[in-house]
Amino acid sequence: MRLEHHTDVELYPEAVTEYEYDVPADETTATTCPYCGRPFRTERYATFHLGVSHSDELTADERTAFEDERDDEKHDLFTFHLKAAVTVFLTYFMFTFLYALVWAG
């Protein structure tokens, strides 16, 4: 059995240079990217897209909005991790106390 070597040109004959976005007929977009025209459901998604995909082209206001959203996201993630850690901690001790009560009785 012989394996053949395929190049990217053979596997992907057409270069993908533009993306197409199909927005369902019953949905409206909140905004679109001013640089590439991509539609977004919320302003927040668009702000993250601008900061990640078009960071070299941002205006001062767009950069400030992205940094504010990023800080909010970090806070939300920290809050989630804290809640998850407390939940795991409390669940562990609940089962430990229940185990001790079963063996004590």
Residue frames relative to the residue before (quaternion, step in Angstrom):
aa qw qx qy qz dx dy dz
M 1.0000 0.0000 0.0000 0.0000 0.00 0.00 0.00
R 0.1552 -0.8066 0.5685 0.0453 3.54 -0.76 1.03
L 0.2651 -0.7522 0.5838 0.1519 3.57 -0.90 0.95
E 0.2644 -0.7677 0.5640 0.1504 3.51 -0.93 0.89
H 0.4032 -0.6989 0.5409 0.2375 3.53 -1.11 0.72
H 0.1181 -0.7889 0.6013 0.0453 3.56 -0.80 1.03
T 0.2909 -0.7300 0.5885 0.1898 3.51 -1.03 0.78
D 0.6776 -0.4861 0.3596 0.4186 3.56 -1.28 0.28
V 0.6073 0.5639 -0.3591 0.4294 3.56 1.07 -0.67
E 0.6776 0.4834 -0.2956 0.4688 3.58 0.97 -0.78
L 0.6886 0.4800 -0.2863 0.4620 3.58 0.98 -0.80
Y 0.7939 0.1516 -0.0518 0.5866 3.56 1.00 -0.82
P 0.1636 -0.8476 0.4956 0.0952 3.57 0.22 1.23
E 0.7401 0.3283 -0.2173 0.5452 3.60 1.12 -0.55
A 0.3781 -0.7102 0.5456 0.2346 3.55 -0.86 0.94
V 0.3110 -0.7367 0.5704 0.1876 3.55 -0.90 0.92
T 0.0160 0.8232 -0.5652 0.0509 3.55 -0.40 1.21
E 0.7809 0.2061 -0.1247 0.5764 3.59 1.11 -0.54
Y 0.3147 -0.7361 0.5706 0.1832 3.52 -1.09 0.77
E 0.2256 -0.7429 0.6116 0.1519 3.52 -1.15 0.65
Y 0.1288 -0.7931 0.5934 0.0469 3.54 -0.93 0.91
D 0.1763 -0.7780 0.5981 0.0771 3.53 -0.72 1.11
V 0.1296 -0.7720 0.6196 0.0569 3.54 -0.60 1.15
P 0.4787 -0.6783 0.4678 0.3032 3.60 -0.73 1.01
A 0.6129 -0.6025 0.3779 0.3444 3.55 -1.10 0.76
D 0.7100 0.4566 -0.2683 0.4641 3.60 1.05 -0.67
E 0.6591 0.4747 -0.3166 0.4899 3.62 1.24 0.07
T 0.1911 -0.7400 0.6292 0.1413 3.50 -1.22 0.59
T 0.4098 -0.7009 0.5235 0.2585 3.55 -1.07 0.68
A 0.4713 -0.6701 0.4970 0.2859 3.54 -1.07 0.76
T 0.7870 -0.1174 0.1116 0.5954 3.55 1.05 -0.79
T 0.2515 -0.7278 0.6070 0.1964 3.54 -1.30 0.12
C 0.5834 -0.5756 0.4448 0.3612 3.53 -1.23 0.51
P 0.4069 -0.7308 0.4861 0.2533 3.62 -0.77 0.94
Y 0.6819 0.4967 -0.2846 0.4552 3.59 1.22 -0.37
C 0.8253 0.1648 -0.0740 0.5351 3.60 0.90 -0.85
G 0.4982 -0.7029 0.4015 0.3105 3.61 1.23 -0.09
R 0.4007 0.7217 -0.4795 0.2977 3.61 1.22 0.17
P 0.3721 -0.7389 0.5165 0.2212 3.61 -0.88 0.91
F 0.1056 -0.7897 0.6027 0.0446 3.56 -1.18 0.66
R 0.5154 -0.6570 0.4670 0.2908 3.54 -1.15 0.75
T 0.8024 0.1227 -0.0484 0.5820 3.58 1.05 -0.74
E 0.6168 -0.5387 0.4283 0.3820 3.53 -1.29 0.41
R 0.6152 0.5699 -0.3433 0.4229 3.57 1.07 -0.76
Y 0.6439 0.5093 -0.3235 0.4706 3.59 0.94 -0.84
A 0.6533 0.5152 -0.3092 0.4606 3.56 0.99 -0.85
T 0.6385 0.5300 -0.3240 0.4544 3.58 1.00 -0.81
F 0.6538 0.4917 -0.3122 0.4831 3.60 0.97 -0.83
H 0.6279 0.5363 -0.3334 0.4550 3.59 0.98 -0.83
L 0.6587 0.5125 -0.3162 0.4512 3.58 0.88 -0.90
G 0.6942 0.4915 -0.2809 0.4446 3.57 0.88 -0.93
V 0.7170 0.4299 -0.2515 0.4876 3.57 1.06 -0.69
S 0.7904 0.3638 -0.1778 0.4597 3.59 0.74 -1.04
H 0.8026 0.2272 -0.1004 0.5423 3.58 1.07 -0.66
S 0.1580 0.8484 -0.4961 0.0956 3.59 1.08 0.66
D 0.6561 0.5199 -0.3180 0.4450 3.61 1.08 -0.59
E 0.7329 0.4413 -0.2219 0.4679 3.57 1.17 -0.52
L 0.4635 0.7323 -0.4192 0.2707 3.61 1.25 -0.13
T 0.4164 -0.6449 0.5746 0.2838 3.51 -1.24 0.60
A 0.6864 -0.4721 0.3405 0.4359 3.58 -1.24 0.20
D 0.6575 0.5066 -0.3120 0.4623 3.61 0.98 -0.81
E 0.6558 0.5028 -0.3131 0.4681 3.59 0.98 -0.81
R 0.6474 0.5118 -0.3203 0.4652 3.58 1.01 -0.78
T 0.6412 0.5135 -0.3183 0.4731 3.58 1.01 -0.80
A 0.6458 0.5123 -0.3180 0.4683 3.59 0.96 -0.85
F 0.6488 0.5123 -0.3166 0.4652 3.60 0.97 -0.83
E 0.6730 0.4921 -0.3031 0.4617 3.59 0.88 -0.91
D 0.6288 0.5230 -0.3323 0.4698 3.61 1.05 -0.72
E 0.6644 0.4923 -0.2991 0.4762 3.59 0.94 -0.89
R 0.6412 0.5238 -0.3226 0.4587 3.57 1.01 -0.80
D 0.6454 0.5073 -0.3174 0.4747 3.59 1.01 -0.80
D 0.6374 0.5167 -0.3233 0.4715 3.58 1.00 -0.81
E 0.6455 0.5226 -0.3114 0.4618 3.58 1.01 -0.85
K 0.6365 0.5181 -0.3269 0.4685 3.59 1.00 -0.80
H 0.6480 0.5111 -0.3163 0.4677 3.59 0.97 -0.83
D 0.6568 0.5082 -0.3081 0.4640 3.58 0.93 -0.90
L 0.6610 0.5030 -0.3060 0.4653 3.58 0.97 -0.81
F 0.6297 0.5178 -0.3315 0.4748 3.59 1.02 -0.78
T 0.6466 0.5204 -0.3147 0.4605 3.59 0.95 -0.88
F 0.6420 0.5167 -0.3179 0.4687 3.59 0.96 -0.84
H 0.6711 0.4953 -0.3027 0.4611 3.60 0.87 -0.93
L 0.6378 0.5220 -0.3274 0.4620 3.58 0.99 -0.78
K 0.6608 0.4953 -0.3032 0.4755 3.59 0.91 -0.90
A 0.6525 0.5091 -0.3177 0.4627 3.60 0.96 -0.83
A 0.6602 0.5045 -0.3149 0.4587 3.60 0.92 -0.85
V 0.6532 0.5019 -0.3137 0.4722 3.60 0.95 -0.85
T 0.6393 0.5285 -0.3225 0.4560 3.59 0.99 -0.81
V 0.6597 0.4882 -0.3056 0.4828 3.59 0.91 -0.89
F 0.6432 0.5306 -0.3153 0.4532 3.59 0.94 -0.88
L 0.6961 0.4671 -0.2770 0.4696 3.60 0.83 -0.97
T 0.6347 0.5232 -0.3270 0.4653 3.59 1.01 -0.78
Y 0.6286 0.5345 -0.3289 0.4594 3.58 0.96 -0.84
F 0.7201 0.4389 -0.2671 0.4663 3.59 0.77 -0.97
M 0.5848 0.5575 -0.3783 0.4518 3.60 1.08 -0.57
F 0.6916 0.4568 -0.2838 0.4822 3.59 0.87 -0.92
T 0.6131 0.5414 -0.3510 0.4558 3.60 1.06 -0.66
F 0.6828 0.4697 -0.2905 0.4784 3.60 0.88 -0.89
L 0.6310 0.5191 -0.3369 0.4678 3.59 0.99 -0.74
Y 0.6348 0.5257 -0.3196 0.4674 3.57 0.98 -0.82
A 0.6612 0.4989 -0.3017 0.4721 3.58 0.97 -0.90
L 0.6576 0.5130 -0.3171 0.4516 3.60 0.98 -0.78
V 0.6332 0.5253 -0.3303 0.4626 3.58 1.03 -0.78
W 0.7093 0.4491 -0.2612 0.4764 3.60 0.88 -0.88
A 0.6367 0.5284 -0.3333 0.4520 3.62 1.14 -0.55
G 0.7051 0.4973 -0.2557 0.4361 3.57 1.07 -0.73
